[in-house]
Amino acid sequence: MVGIYGGSSAPDMPPRVQIPLGSEDAMTLQFPTSDDVSESEGPAAKASGSSKLGPTGRPMPSFPVPKPIEVHGQARVVSMCNQKGGVGKTTTTINLGAALAEFGRKVLLVDFDPQGSLSVGLGLNPHEMDSTIYNLLLDRDTTLADVVVPSGIPGMDLLPSNIDLSAAEVQLVHEVAREQTLQRVLAPALADYDIILIDCQPSLGLLTVNALTASHGVIVPLECEYFALRGVALLKQTIDKVKERLNPALEIDGVLGTMYDGRTLHGREVLERLVQAWGDQVFHTVIRRTVKFSDSTVAGEPITSYASSSSGAEAYRQLAREVALRWPDA
């Protein structure tokens, strides 16, 4: 890789392992074939015990409800990062944040994508905003309180964005400590929130490096599709370089399989290869395809409130319980 922002000769993912039909291993690696479009069964039903295999081919543990928090603050900052678009970063940011808020956490969502998809997904019009994260980054007189808006979900706030943010990447190039700009402006929020989730743009440019520098951890949403799988090695190289040069505390909190369809051999093979490459860093929770995600986006609210009993809502509640085990202080 040439610098943090340069190209890379990142290696491909490990080759697919062909398991002969009828072998003992083939009989052991069982994958569910039901699809969540039916909305008949949520992932929480599969978490009742460790004897059943989950969609990742590993025993599905039980994830307890996070303990209540009496004193809020000392936020954990987590970036939703993948340089490929359309893999579920924004959907995961909204719905994981809403699920964590249901469990009593104070959550701040940061829209760090010039497309403003996170803001739109919560029912806001980015073009009608007077102040956004762009103003916070480049205007010393703008404070966090001037920009943060309610999300409509109790316990969850939003730091909105719009197309103005695209100019920030050019303007920050000439700033001193340009990679630490987001970290500096988010510092006052750490004492008020338990979780800060940053929705990154689909690139590995300066804005994404800012997000990684400001974060304690990274969640990598990954569509269960071959082309999405290929770019993960390049993303890991970028994360490793940020950790080495800018943020030694940065760690990968987990890789999340999204848009999974257990009825297709392709989806099951991609998920299998993901576990081969990343091991226990792959979340047990897998987000399946369901039309309710598109419907909730049009409605401008999380699926946890739009379709509270749907399988998609239950999946993100399970993910919230799983990440709470990986974030003991959050």
Residue frames relative to the residue before (quaternion, step in Angstrom):
aa qw qx qy qz dx dy dz
M 1.0000 0.0000 0.0000 0.0000 0.00 0.00 0.00
V 0.3046 -0.7527 0.5586 0.1691 3.57 -0.91 0.87
G 0.8120 -0.0918 0.0288 0.5756 3.59 -0.17 1.26
I 0.6872 -0.4590 0.3510 0.4402 3.56 -1.29 -0.10
Y 0.7697 0.3827 -0.1893 0.4747 3.55 0.97 -0.83
G 0.5678 0.6640 -0.3611 0.3262 3.59 1.22 -0.24
G 0.6913 -0.4565 0.3524 0.4353 3.54 -1.33 -0.18
S 0.2252 -0.7793 0.5749 0.1073 3.52 -1.30 0.04
S 0.2756 -0.7023 0.6206 0.2136 3.49 -1.32 0.40
A 0.0535 0.8449 -0.5290 0.0580 3.55 0.95 0.92
P 0.4872 -0.6786 0.4570 0.3054 3.59 -0.90 0.86
D 0.5499 -0.5871 0.4711 0.3618 3.55 -1.21 0.47
M 0.6269 -0.5090 0.4219 0.4122 3.52 -1.33 0.22
P 0.6396 -0.5269 0.3693 0.4207 3.63 -1.16 0.43
P 0.5823 -0.6121 0.3948 0.3611 3.58 -1.04 0.70
R 0.5903 -0.5746 0.4357 0.3626 3.50 -1.19 0.60
V 0.3239 -0.7333 0.5670 0.1893 3.55 -0.99 0.87
Q 0.2387 -0.7710 0.5766 0.1265 3.56 -0.64 1.11
I 0.1453 -0.7902 0.5923 0.0601 3.59 -0.63 1.11
P 0.4175 -0.7246 0.4768 0.2708 3.61 -0.52 1.08
L 0.4960 -0.6509 0.4843 0.3095 3.53 -0.95 0.89
G 0.7810 0.3140 -0.2544 0.4761 3.51 -1.02 0.87
S 0.5408 0.6093 -0.4192 0.4007 3.58 1.24 -0.15
E 0.6641 -0.5124 0.3620 0.4066 3.55 -1.26 0.36
D 0.6453 0.5227 -0.3215 0.4550 3.59 1.02 -0.82
A 0.6447 0.5274 -0.3313 0.4433 3.56 0.97 -0.82
M 0.6658 0.4850 -0.3098 0.4748 3.56 1.08 -0.67
T 0.6490 0.5271 -0.3205 0.4453 3.58 1.14 -0.60
L 0.7064 0.4333 -0.2673 0.4917 3.59 0.94 -0.88
Q 0.0560 0.8102 -0.5754 0.0966 3.55 0.05 1.31
F 0.1226 -0.7815 0.6095 0.0527 3.55 -1.00 0.82
P 0.4848 -0.6475 0.4884 0.3273 3.60 -0.99 0.73
T 0.2494 -0.7941 0.5408 0.1213 3.55 -0.97 0.81
S 0.5058 0.6323 -0.4466 0.3807 3.60 1.20 0.05
D 0.3020 -0.7582 0.5554 0.1596 3.56 -1.13 0.63
D 0.4921 -0.7099 0.4263 0.2686 3.52 -0.92 0.90
V 0.4356 0.6871 -0.4856 0.3200 3.61 1.17 -0.05
S 0.6184 0.5575 -0.3452 0.4332 3.56 1.16 -0.57
E 0.2723 -0.7973 0.4897 0.2243 3.58 1.30 -0.42
S 0.4538 0.7278 -0.4297 0.2823 3.60 1.18 0.33
E 0.8100 0.1045 -0.0349 0.5760 3.59 1.10 -0.58
G 0.2407 -0.7795 0.5649 0.1241 3.56 -0.80 1.02
P 0.6616 -0.5246 0.3559 0.4005 3.59 -1.24 0.38
A 0.5569 0.6197 -0.4052 0.3762 3.59 1.12 -0.53
A 0.6048 0.5684 -0.3567 0.4289 3.57 1.14 -0.59
K 0.6776 0.4896 -0.2853 0.4689 3.58 1.17 -0.55
A 0.6312 0.5592 -0.3252 0.4279 3.60 1.27 -0.19
S 0.3997 0.7542 -0.4559 0.2521 3.59 1.23 0.19
G 0.8123 -0.0326 0.0254 0.5818 3.59 1.13 -0.44
S 0.5482 -0.6465 0.4322 0.3077 3.53 -1.24 0.42
S 0.5137 0.6666 -0.4200 0.3397 3.62 1.23 -0.05
K 0.6782 0.4651 -0.2929 0.4878 3.59 1.13 -0.51
L 0.4070 -0.6877 0.5418 0.2605 3.52 -1.10 0.71
G 0.3599 -0.7177 0.5564 0.2140 3.54 -1.03 0.86
P 0.7358 -0.4212 0.2887 0.4447 3.59 -1.25 -0.03
T 0.6394 0.5168 -0.3394 0.4570 3.63 1.18 -0.38
G 0.5485 -0.6315 0.3927 0.3823 3.60 1.27 -0.02
R 0.6306 0.4937 -0.3377 0.4945 3.59 1.29 0.15
P 0.6180 -0.5223 0.4062 0.4245 3.61 -1.17 0.39
M 0.3625 -0.7447 0.5247 0.1966 3.55 -0.88 0.97
P 0.2628 -0.7811 0.5431 0.1610 3.62 -0.49 1.12
S 0.4795 -0.6195 0.5229 0.3360 3.53 -1.33 0.08
F 0.2024 -0.7947 0.5653 0.0889 3.58 -0.81 1.02
P 0.3107 -0.7808 0.5086 0.1877 3.62 -0.43 1.15
V 0.5851 -0.5489 0.4573 0.3837 3.55 -1.28 0.39
P 0.5063 -0.6627 0.4477 0.3226 3.64 -0.82 0.91
K 0.5246 -0.6345 0.4704 0.3178 3.55 -1.10 0.74
P 0.5661 -0.6017 0.4299 0.3643 3.60 -1.07 0.64
I 0.3070 -0.7258 0.5876 0.1837 3.54 -1.24 0.58
E 0.2845 -0.7809 0.5351 0.1515 3.57 -0.73 1.06
V 0.7737 0.1931 -0.1004 0.5950 3.58 1.06 -0.75
H 0.2476 -0.7910 0.5468 0.1189 3.57 -0.64 1.15
G 0.5068 0.6428 -0.4836 0.3099 3.52 -1.23 0.53
Q 0.7373 0.3741 -0.3211 0.4619 3.57 -1.36 -0.02
A 0.0143 0.8709 -0.4900 0.0341 3.52 0.92 1.02
R 0.3219 -0.6707 0.6283 0.2277 3.49 -1.27 0.60
V 0.2242 -0.7793 0.5762 0.1020 3.57 -0.78 1.07
V 0.0114 -0.8145 0.5768 -0.0616 3.56 -0.70 1.14
S 0.2496 -0.7671 0.5767 0.1292 3.57 -0.89 0.97
M 0.2647 -0.6915 0.6468 0.1827 3.53 -1.16 0.79
C 0.0920 0.8551 -0.4895 0.1440 3.54 -0.13 1.27
N 0.3003 0.6825 -0.6405 0.1837 3.51 -1.10 0.92
Q 0.4170 -0.7409 0.4628 0.2509 3.59 -0.71 1.02
K 0.6138 0.5102 -0.3601 0.4830 3.58 1.25 -0.17
G 0.3859 -0.7268 0.5220 0.2244 3.55 -0.95 0.86
G 0.7974 0.3602 -0.2288 0.4268 3.52 -1.30 0.31
V 0.5116 0.6576 -0.4161 0.3643 3.60 1.14 0.56
G 0.6551 -0.5504 0.3072 0.4166 3.59 1.26 0.06
K 0.3041 0.7721 -0.5126 0.2206 3.60 1.16 0.40
T 0.7107 0.4544 -0.2646 0.4674 3.57 0.76 -1.04
T 0.6364 0.5274 -0.3253 0.4594 3.58 0.95 -0.86
T 0.6748 0.4858 -0.2923 0.4725 3.57 0.96 -0.87
T 0.6293 0.5365 -0.3444 0.4445 3.59 0.95 -0.79
I 0.6830 0.4882 -0.2883 0.4605 3.58 0.84 -0.97
N 0.7778 0.4032 -0.2086 0.4347 3.55 0.64 -1.12
L 0.6111 0.5033 -0.3565 0.4962 3.60 1.09 -0.54
G 0.6384 0.5240 -0.3281 0.4585 3.58 0.99 -0.80
A 0.6683 0.4949 -0.3001 0.4672 3.58 0.94 -0.88
A 0.6498 0.5096 -0.3211 0.4636 3.60 1.00 -0.78
L 0.6443 0.5041 -0.3215 0.4769 3.60 1.00 -0.76
A 0.6269 0.5253 -0.3332 0.4690 3.58 1.07 -0.72
E 0.6043 0.5511 -0.3498 0.4569 3.59 1.08 -0.67
F 0.7087 0.4329 -0.2475 0.4990 3.57 1.12 -0.67
G 0.6683 -0.5685 0.2817 0.3885 3.57 1.19 0.50
R 0.5063 0.6335 -0.4414 0.3841 3.58 1.22 0.26
K 0.3543 -0.6766 0.5934 0.2542 3.55 -1.19 0.59
V 0.0786 -0.8380 0.5380 -0.0458 3.52 -0.53 1.25
L 0.1108 -0.7496 0.6482 0.0752 3.55 -1.11 0.79
L 0.1864 -0.7634 0.6108 0.0966 3.56 -0.85 1.03
V 0.1608 -0.7864 0.5930 0.0633 3.56 -0.88 0.97
D 0.2246 -0.7603 0.5986 0.1151 3.57 -0.64 1.16
F 0.0380 0.8282 -0.5537 0.0784 3.57 -0.22 1.29
D 0.5347 0.5709 -0.4090 0.4700 3.52 1.14 0.82
P 0.4639 -0.7013 0.4563 0.2911 3.65 -0.67 0.99
Q 0.5774 0.5827 -0.3891 0.4191 3.61 1.15 -0.35
G 0.3274 -0.7901 0.4692 0.2200 3.59 1.19 -0.37
S 0.2587 0.8123 -0.4957 0.1659 3.59 1.16 0.46
L 0.6246 0.5404 -0.3444 0.4463 3.57 1.02 -0.73
S 0.6548 0.5042 -0.3056 0.4730 3.57 0.96 -0.84
V 0.6505 0.5067 -0.3092 0.4739 3.57 0.97 -0.88
G 0.6662 0.5314 -0.2957 0.4318 3.57 0.98 -0.87
L 0.7032 0.3854 -0.2563 0.5398 3.56 1.29 -0.25
G 0.6667 -0.5798 0.2780 0.3769 3.55 1.19 0.59
L 0.5536 0.6058 -0.4030 0.4050 3.62 1.20 0.27
N 0.3445 -0.6909 0.5886 0.2397 3.54 -1.26 0.45
P 0.3664 -0.7766 0.4609 0.2240 3.63 -0.28 1.20
H 0.6702 0.5271 -0.3056 0.4237 3.59 1.07 -0.66
E 0.6786 0.4737 -0.2904 0.4804 3.58 1.25 -0.19
M 0.5069 0.6622 -0.4118 0.3675 3.59 1.26 0.17
D 0.3988 -0.7168 0.5241 0.2293 3.55 -0.95 0.90
S 0.7989 0.0956 -0.0240 0.5934 3.57 1.01 -0.84
T 0.0286 -0.7835 0.6207 -0.0116 3.54 -1.00 0.90
I 0.7310 -0.3963 0.2984 0.4686 3.54 -1.28 -0.14
Y 0.5255 0.6137 -0.4140 0.4194 3.60 1.19 -0.36
N 0.6644 0.4897 -0.2992 0.4788 3.59 0.93 -0.90
L 0.6455 0.5308 -0.3197 0.4466 3.56 1.00 -0.80
L 0.6738 0.5097 -0.2936 0.4472 3.58 1.01 -0.78
L 0.8323 0.2833 -0.0868 0.4686 3.56 0.86 -0.99
D 0.7013 0.3993 -0.2675 0.5265 3.59 1.23 -0.18
R 0.3572 -0.7748 0.4841 0.1942 3.56 -0.38 1.23
D 0.6587 0.5201 -0.3129 0.4446 3.61 1.16 -0.49
T 0.6084 0.5410 -0.3568 0.4581 3.60 1.24 -0.22
T 0.1927 -0.7902 0.5751 0.0875 3.56 -0.85 1.00
L 0.6868 -0.4748 0.3515 0.4236 3.54 -1.29 0.29
A 0.6546 0.5274 -0.3158 0.4400 3.58 0.96 -0.83
D 0.6134 0.5595 -0.3476 0.4358 3.60 1.16 -0.52
V 0.7614 0.4048 -0.1834 0.4721 3.58 1.12 -0.64
V 0.6291 0.5609 -0.3479 0.4105 3.61 0.97 -0.80
V 0.0666 -0.7873 0.6130 0.0071 3.57 -0.97 0.93
P 0.5639 -0.5770 0.4467 0.3867 3.62 -1.16 0.42
S 0.4092 -0.7228 0.5073 0.2296 3.55 -1.11 0.70
G 0.5284 -0.5998 0.4252 0.4245 3.56 1.23 -0.41
I 0.6644 0.4205 -0.2874 0.5470 3.57 1.32 -0.15
P 0.4789 -0.6795 0.4638 0.3061 3.63 -0.70 0.99
G 0.8137 0.2432 -0.1973 0.4898 3.56 -0.86 0.99
M 0.7306 0.3720 -0.2305 0.5241 3.60 1.24 -0.02
D 0.0962 -0.7927 0.6017 0.0157 3.57 -0.81 1.08
L 0.2996 -0.7581 0.5623 0.1392 3.54 -1.33 0.36
L 0.1918 -0.7113 0.6647 0.1243 3.52 -1.16 0.80
P 0.2097 -0.8583 0.4547 0.1122 3.62 0.04 1.28
S 0.1854 -0.7607 0.6148 0.0950 3.50 -1.39 0.26
N 0.0108 -0.7646 0.6405 0.0710 3.54 -1.34 0.24
I 0.8026 -0.3320 0.2014 0.4528 3.56 -1.30 -0.15
D 0.5092 0.6517 -0.4215 0.3719 3.62 1.19 -0.38
L 0.5978 0.6013 -0.3634 0.3861 3.57 1.07 -0.68
S 0.5635 0.6088 -0.3940 0.3957 3.59 1.14 -0.48
A 0.6397 0.5176 -0.3255 0.4657 3.60 1.15 -0.55
A 0.5637 0.6294 -0.3885 0.3675 3.58 1.14 -0.55
E 0.6208 0.5639 -0.3569 0.4115 3.58 0.98 -0.77
V 0.6665 0.4773 -0.2976 0.4893 3.59 1.06 -0.73
Q 0.6958 0.4926 -0.2797 0.4417 3.57 0.90 -0.94
L 0.6578 0.5294 -0.3172 0.4317 3.59 1.05 -0.69
V 0.4954 0.6797 -0.4236 0.3363 3.58 1.20 -0.41
H 0.7458 0.4051 -0.2116 0.4846 3.58 1.01 -0.79
E 0.5234 0.6432 -0.4102 0.3796 3.60 1.27 0.04
V 0.4919 -0.6090 0.5281 0.3289 3.55 -1.23 0.53
A 0.8261 0.0550 -0.0978 0.5522 3.59 -0.95 0.93
R 0.0481 0.8634 -0.5000 0.0470 3.54 0.93 0.94
E 0.6615 0.5239 -0.3192 0.4313 3.61 1.04 -0.68
Q 0.6965 0.4726 -0.2706 0.4673 3.60 1.22 -0.40
T 0.3754 0.7693 -0.4665 0.2228 3.61 1.23 0.05
L 0.6834 0.4671 -0.2968 0.4762 3.60 0.83 -0.91
Q 0.6122 0.5517 -0.3470 0.4477 3.57 1.01 -0.76
R 0.6590 0.5169 -0.3063 0.4524 3.59 0.98 -0.84
V 0.7316 0.4326 -0.2678 0.4538 3.61 0.79 -0.92
L 0.6669 0.4849 -0.3147 0.4701 3.61 1.17 -0.42
A 0.4451 0.7340 -0.4370 0.2688 3.59 1.21 -0.33
P 0.6755 0.4898 -0.3317 0.4402 3.68 0.85 -0.77
A 0.6387 0.5523 -0.3328 0.4198 3.62 1.14 -0.49
L 0.5307 0.6701 -0.4074 0.3214 3.59 1.15 -0.49
A 0.6924 0.4846 -0.2810 0.4548 3.58 1.05 -0.71
D 0.7079 0.4750 -0.2565 0.4555 3.61 1.19 -0.36
Y 0.7721 0.3161 -0.1576 0.5283 3.61 1.15 -0.50
D 0.4410 -0.6716 0.5296 0.2719 3.53 -1.33 0.38
I 0.7869 0.0927 -0.0188 0.6098 3.57 1.09 -0.80
I 0.0621 -0.7512 0.6557 0.0437 3.56 -1.05 0.85
L 0.0987 -0.8052 0.5846 0.0148 3.57 -0.61 1.18
I 0.1727 -0.7976 0.5752 0.0571 3.58 -0.73 1.11
D 0.2284 -0.7606 0.5965 0.1160 3.57 -0.73 1.11
C 0.1917 -0.8284 0.5201 0.0804 3.59 -0.26 1.28
Q 0.5331 -0.6031 0.4831 0.3447 3.53 -1.26 0.45
P 0.5448 -0.6355 0.4314 0.3366 3.62 -1.16 0.49
S 0.5748 0.5147 -0.4425 0.4570 3.56 0.36 1.28
L 0.3794 -0.7005 0.5451 0.2613 3.57 -1.29 0.14
G 0.3166 0.7785 -0.4793 0.2527 3.57 1.06 0.80
L 0.8128 -0.3068 0.2026 0.4519 3.53 -1.34 -0.28
L 0.6321 0.5283 -0.3518 0.4445 3.60 0.98 -0.71
T 0.6620 0.4924 -0.3069 0.4745 3.59 0.94 -0.83
V 0.6293 0.5167 -0.3326 0.4759 3.60 1.02 -0.76
N 0.6066 0.5391 -0.3456 0.4711 3.61 1.08 -0.68
A 0.6620 0.5062 -0.3075 0.4593 3.56 0.92 -0.92
L 0.6749 0.4883 -0.2968 0.4668 3.59 0.91 -0.88
T 0.6387 0.5259 -0.3255 0.4578 3.58 1.04 -0.71
A 0.6987 0.4651 -0.2635 0.4754 3.58 1.09 -0.71
S 0.6668 0.5645 -0.2776 0.3996 3.59 1.23 -0.40
H 0.4096 -0.6527 0.5755 0.2739 3.49 -1.36 0.41
G 0.8180 0.0521 0.0090 0.5729 3.56 1.11 -0.67
V 0.2777 -0.7342 0.5981 0.1616 3.52 -1.37 0.27
I 0.1190 -0.7273 0.6684 0.1006 3.53 -1.11 0.79
V 0.1908 -0.7910 0.5763 0.0763 3.58 -0.81 1.03
P 0.1639 -0.7650 0.6141 0.1040 3.62 -0.33 1.17
L 0.0171 -0.8162 0.5755 -0.0481 3.55 -0.83 0.98
E 0.3913 -0.7113 0.5387 0.2254 3.55 -0.68 1.13
C 0.4258 -0.7045 0.5070 0.2557 3.58 -0.94 0.87
E 0.4584 0.6251 -0.4603 0.4327 3.50 0.57 1.31
Y 0.6272 -0.6213 0.3158 0.3478 3.58 -0.91 0.94
F 0.6850 0.4908 -0.3111 0.4394 3.62 0.81 -0.91
A 0.6141 0.5261 -0.3525 0.4711 3.60 1.11 -0.56
L 0.6393 0.5562 -0.3187 0.4247 3.55 1.09 -0.75
R 0.6345 0.5942 -0.3344 0.3640 3.58 0.98 -0.84
G 0.7331 0.4660 -0.2545 0.4250 3.59 0.95 -0.80
V 0.4757 0.7065 -0.4372 0.2889 3.60 1.21 -0.16
A 0.6043 0.5628 -0.3635 0.4313 3.61 1.07 -0.64
L 0.6427 0.5100 -0.3180 0.4751 3.59 1.02 -0.78
L 0.6374 0.5179 -0.3289 0.4661 3.59 0.96 -0.79
K 0.6554 0.5074 -0.3253 0.4551 3.59 0.91 -0.82
Q 0.6150 0.5338 -0.3534 0.4603 3.60 1.02 -0.66
T 0.6472 0.5083 -0.3211 0.4686 3.60 0.97 -0.83
I 0.6465 0.5146 -0.3187 0.4644 3.59 0.93 -0.89
D 0.6596 0.5114 -0.3107 0.4547 3.59 0.94 -0.87
K 0.6690 0.4931 -0.3082 0.4629 3.60 0.97 -0.78
V 0.6260 0.5094 -0.3421 0.4813 3.60 1.05 -0.71
K 0.6396 0.5243 -0.3192 0.4628 3.57 1.00 -0.82
E 0.6906 0.4894 -0.2780 0.4542 3.57 0.95 -0.88
R 0.8118 0.3336 -0.1376 0.4591 3.58 0.86 -0.97
L 0.8269 0.2649 -0.0892 0.4880 3.59 1.01 -0.75
N 0.8263 0.0794 0.0288 0.5569 3.59 0.94 -0.85
P 0.1804 -0.8339 0.5123 0.0978 3.61 0.18 1.25
A 0.6479 0.5409 -0.3206 0.4299 3.61 1.17 -0.47
L 0.4987 0.6870 -0.4179 0.3236 3.59 1.25 -0.25
E 0.0602 0.7855 -0.6140 0.0480 3.57 -1.01 0.86
I 0.4791 -0.6388 0.5131 0.3149 3.54 -1.23 0.43
D 0.2996 -0.7800 0.5261 0.1582 3.57 -0.51 1.19
G 0.7665 -0.3094 0.1967 0.5274 3.58 1.06 -0.56
V 0.3422 -0.6869 0.6015 0.2220 3.51 -1.38 0.33
L 0.1752 -0.8200 0.5435 0.0400 3.55 -0.71 1.14
G 0.3023 -0.7438 0.5699 0.1751 3.56 -0.71 1.06
T 0.0471 -0.8097 0.5847 -0.0160 3.57 -0.75 1.06
M 0.8166 0.2552 -0.1930 0.4804 3.55 -1.36 0.28
Y 0.2810 0.7968 -0.4841 0.2274 3.54 1.09 0.75
D 0.0624 -0.7633 0.6427 0.0216 3.53 -1.01 0.89
G 0.2770 -0.8179 0.4874 0.1294 3.55 -0.21 1.31
R 0.5577 0.6103 -0.3955 0.4001 3.59 1.23 -0.16
T 0.7030 0.4605 -0.2640 0.4732 3.59 1.17 -0.52
L 0.5171 -0.6304 0.4858 0.3149 3.57 -1.05 0.80
H 0.6197 0.5630 -0.3448 0.4243 3.59 1.00 -0.82
G 0.6721 0.4993 -0.3038 0.4547 3.60 0.85 -0.93
R 0.6688 0.4945 -0.3051 0.4637 3.58 0.95 -0.82
E 0.6525 0.5121 -0.3190 0.4586 3.59 1.01 -0.78
V 0.6407 0.5170 -0.3316 0.4607 3.61 0.96 -0.83
L 0.6603 0.4970 -0.3115 0.4691 3.59 0.93 -0.85
E 0.6258 0.5333 -0.3320 0.4624 3.59 1.05 -0.74
R 0.6810 0.4770 -0.2884 0.4749 3.58 0.91 -0.88
L 0.5955 0.5596 -0.3588 0.4510 3.56 1.10 -0.63
V 0.6680 0.4797 -0.2954 0.4862 3.58 0.96 -0.85
Q 0.6085 0.5490 -0.3536 0.4510 3.61 1.05 -0.69
A 0.7263 0.4536 -0.2409 0.4568 3.58 0.94 -0.91
W 0.8182 0.2825 -0.1033 0.4900 3.58 0.91 -0.93
G 0.3388 -0.7877 0.4710 0.2070 3.59 1.22 -0.15
D 0.8475 -0.1530 0.1293 0.4915 3.54 -0.99 -0.91
Q 0.5141 0.6211 -0.4370 0.3986 3.59 1.23 -0.02
V 0.5756 0.5489 -0.3859 0.4675 3.61 1.23 -0.25
F 0.4447 -0.6895 0.5020 0.2736 3.56 -0.80 1.00
H 0.5079 -0.6129 0.5072 0.3304 3.56 -1.16 0.63
T 0.6330 0.5189 -0.3243 0.4743 3.57 1.10 -0.71
V 0.0627 -0.7710 0.6337 0.0106 3.56 -0.99 0.91
I 0.3126 -0.7531 0.5535 0.1700 3.57 -0.91 0.95
R 0.2236 -0.8039 0.5425 0.0975 3.55 -0.51 1.22
R 0.6022 -0.5489 0.4356 0.3825 3.53 -1.26 0.36
T 0.1817 0.7513 -0.6256 0.1057 3.54 -1.06 0.80
V 0.5345 -0.6512 0.4383 0.3133 3.57 -0.99 0.81
K 0.5403 0.6486 -0.3984 0.3586 3.59 1.18 -0.42
F 0.5827 0.5739 -0.3875 0.4254 3.62 1.11 -0.52
S 0.6673 0.4806 -0.3034 0.4814 3.59 0.92 -0.86
D 0.6485 0.5254 -0.3225 0.4466 3.58 0.96 -0.82
S 0.6793 0.4872 -0.3045 0.4565 3.59 0.92 -0.84
T 0.6060 0.5463 -0.3542 0.4570 3.59 1.12 -0.63
V 0.6456 0.5034 -0.3148 0.4803 3.59 0.97 -0.85
A 0.6779 0.4851 -0.2857 0.4727 3.58 1.04 -0.76
G 0.4054 -0.7477 0.4482 0.2751 3.61 1.23 -0.29
E 0.6792 0.4202 -0.3178 0.5110 3.57 1.02 0.78
P 0.6223 -0.5465 0.3906 0.4019 3.60 -1.19 0.38
I 0.5905 -0.5758 0.4260 0.3719 3.54 -1.20 0.49
T 0.5839 0.6027 -0.3686 0.3999 3.59 1.15 -0.52
S 0.7272 0.3410 -0.2368 0.5467 3.58 1.19 -0.38
Y 0.6467 0.5285 -0.3258 0.4432 3.60 1.05 -0.71
A 0.7821 0.0095 0.0254 0.6226 3.59 0.93 -0.91
S 0.1421 -0.8784 0.4498 0.0771 3.52 0.63 1.22
S 0.7543 0.3848 -0.2160 0.4861 3.59 1.01 -0.72
S 0.4467 0.7078 -0.4485 0.3136 3.61 1.24 0.09
S 0.6403 -0.5285 0.3916 0.3967 3.55 -1.25 0.35
G 0.6177 0.5493 -0.3485 0.4419 3.59 1.08 -0.66
A 0.6466 0.5062 -0.3135 0.4768 3.57 0.98 -0.82
E 0.6623 0.4976 -0.3052 0.4697 3.58 0.96 -0.86
A 0.6111 0.5523 -0.3543 0.4428 3.60 1.06 -0.68
Y 0.7122 0.4366 -0.2765 0.4750 3.59 0.86 -0.87
R 0.5839 0.5316 -0.3853 0.4775 3.59 1.14 -0.41
Q 0.6408 0.5039 -0.3226 0.4809 3.57 1.01 -0.78
L 0.6335 0.5184 -0.3340 0.4673 3.60 0.99 -0.79
A 0.6305 0.5299 -0.3372 0.4560 3.60 1.00 -0.78
R 0.6555 0.4918 -0.3169 0.4776 3.58 1.00 -0.77
E 0.6596 0.5151 -0.3133 0.4489 3.57 1.01 -0.80
V 0.6838 0.4628 -0.3104 0.4711 3.60 0.87 -0.84
A 0.5850 0.5782 -0.3789 0.4242 3.61 1.10 -0.57
L 0.6308 0.5129 -0.3335 0.4773 3.59 1.14 -0.60
R 0.6869 0.4577 -0.2849 0.4873 3.58 1.12 -0.62
W 0.7168 0.3318 -0.2278 0.5694 3.59 1.25 -0.31
P 0.1342 -0.8528 0.4965 0.0902 3.63 0.39 1.12
D 0.7187 0.4358 -0.2569 0.4769 3.61 1.10 -0.55
A 0.6187 0.5696 -0.3442 0.4176 3.61 1.25 -0.11
